[in-house]
């Protein structure tokens, strides 16, 4: 008990709290040794118990990362589940569904659904919003109609006072002059191009790669140049006709080369017949006609017979090289047409009525060119058959090998 005094002489008794001081209250300070020893023994278990509590807390803390790891695994699974919708969304972005709220007039061609890289069976998904008709589509149709009219009216018939292509060819005989039936190839070319010119107007085809990137405006330029060639050739302006036919050949070859870069794995027989065959056959015939036209220019300018023979040999070598190259690339229409033209040359040289060649050239030279032309036709056609056989055989062996592997796995 403690007494506090203040200035006003008042005092207050205050009870002092008891302090648990081991130096004061422990039995050791009270002089009892046995009780001090018992007190010390009591303190040690208390410390051990406190240490065990700390260890328990550490163990509990060690278990928390495990729970955190388990909690981490669940977001990882959710992320994997998220990846699949993300891929679907990416595929949707590549080919989005058409916006039906926008009218066709408000949509430009670039905004339309791109059908150029889609297989033909995919276009049905976008029939509601077809790609717009482009100027090149209309120009292709008009170019075909103009070219076909001129070829038929001037080049193939006597509707005008000018000679036909066959008649002009007969007036300038060369070692490369083909038989008259060879010009029937124009029926195949014009009919196939008519089908193409109409089909490329359809919504499903008007914007595909084979039309826009493969052909483009090259067909229009080829038709314009061919109209000019037909006029020059029927007027017997052979040098000008040669320049014009070169201008026909260049864009057609460009079409063939561009189409060769467009993947063929999605091509069906219908696709090839409509979009590739018309230009391969046309380009092949123009290649052969260009070389024949060059030989006719030599005759027109009365170049020496030796140079004419060299030109004939060069023509056969060029046809063989181009035909074999296109055979290796699977462009069978080109070697087929070149073989057709080469065979017609052999037939013309073997005609007993063709006395002009025997009179102008030695008989053994004519016989050698005849044999070479016929052999070239056989070589090109056999190359097509051989390549197709090898491809089919490889596919068959591959299929059989796969079946044998499957049987082995089952065993």
Secondary structure, 3 states (H helix, E strand, C coil): CEEEECCCCCEEEECCCCCCCHHHHCCCCCCCHHHHHHHHHHHHHHHHHHHHHHHHHHHHHHHHHHHHHHHHHHHHHHHHHHHHHHHHHHHHHHCCCCCCCCCCCCCCCCCCCCCCCCCHHHHHHHHHHCCCCCHHHHHHHHHHHHHHHHHHHHHHCCCCCCCCHHHHHHHCCCCCCCCHHHHHHHHHHHHHHHHHHHHCCCCCCCCCHHHHCCCCCHHHHHHHHHHHHHHHHHCCCHHHHHHHHHHHHHHHHHHHHHHHHCCCCCCCHHHHHHHHHHHHHHHHHHHHHHHHHHHHHHHHCCCCHHHHHHHHHHHHHHHHHHHHHHHHCCCHHHHHHHHHHHHHHHHHHHCCCCHHHHHHCCHHHHHHHHHHHHHHHHHHHHHHHHHHHHHHHHHHHHHHHHHHHHHHHHC
